[in-house]
Amino acid sequence: MERDPEIIKLLQSSEHGLEIVRFAEKLAGELERLHGESSGVVIASERYGLANQMARNVQKFVAPPKLTLGEKLNALTAHKVMGYPILAGVMAATFLTVFVAGGFLVDLLERLFEEILIPAVIGPLTHAAPSWLVEVVGHGILSGVAAGVTVALPYVIPFYIILALLEDTGYLPRAAFLMDNVMHKIGLHGKAFIPMLLGYGCNVPACIGCRIMETHRERLLAGFVTVLIPCAARTVIILGLVGRYVGIQAAVGLYAFDLVLVFALGRIAFKALPGEPVGLIMEMPPYRIPSAKIALKKTWFRTREFVYIAFPLIIAGSLVLATVSAFGLAQPLAEAMTPLVEGWLRLPAVAGIPLVFGVLRKELTLILLTELAGTTNFAAILTPVQMVVFSLFTMIYIPCIATIAALVREYGWTRALAITAVDISLALVLAGIAARLLPIMIH
């Protein structure tokens, strides 16, 4: 009845086959007259109708499961439209919280050291020791510790707490997923966003974290852009100097400029290095309620590492500077750097020495500047433009010695030195240009 040619052929060669074919043709004609369709269509429709009826008889319809809060959050934060404003809000809230909390702690700790602790030690020492020893102990050891506690830690600790909370909630993989398309523009995929975000805490684990990239080319690209991310030490300078004395808008502007620079240089490096980016394959863990205990433990481990590494260098650097100052050597050193510091960067000559010590730890540039200037009121020694130029140079130039060591371990001496040379050159060029353009733009 469906006029299958194979079946008709088989029947025609059998006994009574022709009669069967003629009878089937008669029935097919009747079906077509009744339904106005070919017999094949009518029979197929009937067949599928019976199948659907049988399926309905054995099916059980239930309401769809209700989405959990975690699933709703996942759908919202990983959404191709809503996810990006949420990501921007998370980043803005992070740095605003660090700025506000850090500023509050700075004021509190500065009063503690300047009004109570330092006078309590310097007072008796002044009457019992020679002036050079008072200079070394007072402006070296004590001021170094005070500067580290009042300038660095107030911004480092809040950032590490927030970073630990973002890790434990499971938000970082969503951020990587959202940034995949953007990261592909510089030859990387979304997973590179994780070490870049870690770079805001410290460039050393960020460089090591680039191992999650699949190819050597992608690891090298990720390492190159990661060291340009302002770590917590550079955040100390940006927020403690520009944010505090110039304004939070200027500090945000520096971060925005750094992001543009990262993506521009990443794009250039992507074009220079042969190869193509690979696709993103990563596990998306469920959202969890973060544990305050675990977050505080992570913060303590990271802060402890910061203190153990940074504070000996801060105190040693402060001692060296205090000794240099006590024996009258600071002025000759500053004069030797005058053509570069005053001539090109248009900074006070005294700022050159802290920039050299910044190779050890970036926050040393700001802390040792307080040592040389003899005050934590940076507005007394730097203009707003100089604060921005100083912060811009420190944000971009040579990574700290620990980061250089991580680059050497991951990529070898040649590539580590090449990345360092690029950073120094960029910092000099961009800071010098900023020193000339900013006064024009402001006025």
HULIN-V17490 format. One record per backbone hydrogen bond with DSSP energy under -1.0 kcal/mol. NH is the residue of the N-H (numbers start at 1). CO is the residue of the C=O. If there is no record, write none. Layout:
NH;CO / NH;CO
This chain:
8;4 / 9;5 / 10;6 / 11;7 / 12;8 / 14;11 / 17;14 / 20;16 / 21;17 / 22;18 / 23;19 / 24;20 / 25;21 / 26;22 / 27;23 / 28;24 / 29;25 / 30;26 / 31;27 / 32;28 / 33;29 / 34;30 / 35;31 / 36;32 / 42;38 / 43;39 / 44;40 / 45;41 / 46;42 / 47;43 / 48;44 / 49;45 / 50;46 / 51;47 / 52;48 / 53;49 / 54;50 / 55;51 / 56;52 / 57;53 / 59;55 / 72;68 / 73;69 / 74;70 / 75;71 / 76;72 / 77;73 / 78;74 / 83;79 / 86;82 / 87;83 / 88;84 / 89;85 / 90;86 / 91;87 / 92;88 / 93;89 / 94;90 / 95;91 / 96;92 / 97;93 / 98;94 / 99;95 / 100;96 / 101;97 / 102;98 / 103;99 / 104;100 / 105;101 / 106;102 / 107;103 / 108;104 / 109;105 / 110;106 / 111;107 / 112;108 / 113;109 / 114;110 / 115;111 / 116;112 / 117;112 / 118;113 / 120;116 / 121;117 / 122;118 / 123;119 / 125;121 / 126;122 / 129;125 / 134;130 / 135;131 / 136;132 / 137;133 / 138;134 / 139;135 / 141;136 / 142;137 / 143;138 / 144;140 / 145;141 / 146;142 / 147;143 / 148;144 / 149;145 / 150;146 / 151;147 / 153;148 / 155;152 / 156;152 / 157;153 / 159;155 / 160;156 / 161;157 / 162;158 / 163;159 / 164;160 / 165;161 / 166;162 / 167;163 / 168;164 / 169;165 / 171;166 / 175;171 / 176;172 / 177;173 / 178;174 / 179;175 / 180;177 / 183;179 / 184;180 / 185;182 / 186;183 / 187;184 / 188;183 / 192;189 / 193;190 / 194;191 / 196;192 / 197;193 / 198;194 / 199;195 / 200;197 / 201;198 / 202;198 / 206;202 / 207;203 / 208;204 / 209;205 / 211;208 / 212;209 / 213;210 / 219;215 / 220;216 / 221;217 / 222;218 / 223;219 / 224;220 / 225;221 / 226;222 / 227;223 / 229;226 / 232;201 / 235;231 / 236;232 / 237;233 / 238;234 / 239;235 / 240;236 / 241;237 / 243;238 / 244;239 / 245;241 / 246;242 / 247;242 / 251;247 / 252;248 / 253;249 / 254;250 / 255;251 / 256;252 / 257;253 / 258;254 / 259;255 / 260;256 / 261;257 / 262;258 / 263;259 / 264;260 / 265;261 / 266;262 / 267;263 / 268;264 / 269;265 / 270;266 / 271;267 / 272;268 / 273;269 / 288;169 / 295;291 / 296;292 / 297;293 / 298;294 / 299;295 / 300;296 / 301;297 / 302;298 / 303;299 / 304;300 / 305;301 / 306;302 / 307;303 / 308;304 / 309;305 / 310;306 / 311;307 / 314;310 / 315;311 / 316;312 / 317;313 / 318;314 / 319;315 / 320;316 / 321;317 / 322;318 / 323;319 / 324;320 / 325;321 / 326;322 / 327;323 / 328;325 / 329;324 / 333;329 / 334;330 / 335;331 / 336;332 / 337;333 / 341;337 / 342;338 / 343;338 / 345;340 / 347;341 / 351;348 / 352;349 / 355;351 / 356;352 / 357;353 / 358;354 / 359;356 / 360;357 / 364;361 / 365;362 / 367;363 / 368;364 / 370;366 / 371;367 / 372;368 / 373;369 / 374;370 / 378;376 / 380;377 / 381;378 / 382;378 / 387;383 / 388;384 / 389;385 / 390;386 / 391;387 / 392;388 / 393;389 / 394;390 / 395;391 / 396;392 / 397;393 / 401;359 / 404;400 / 405;401 / 406;402 / 407;403 / 408;404 / 409;405 / 410;406 / 411;407 / 412;408 / 416;412 / 417;413 / 418;414 / 419;415 / 420;416 / 421;417 / 422;418 / 423;419 / 424;420 / 425;421 / 426;422 / 427;423 / 428;424 / 429;425 / 430;426 / 431;427 / 432;428 / 433;429 / 434;430 / 435;431 / 437;433 / 438;434 / 441;437 / 442;438 / 443;439
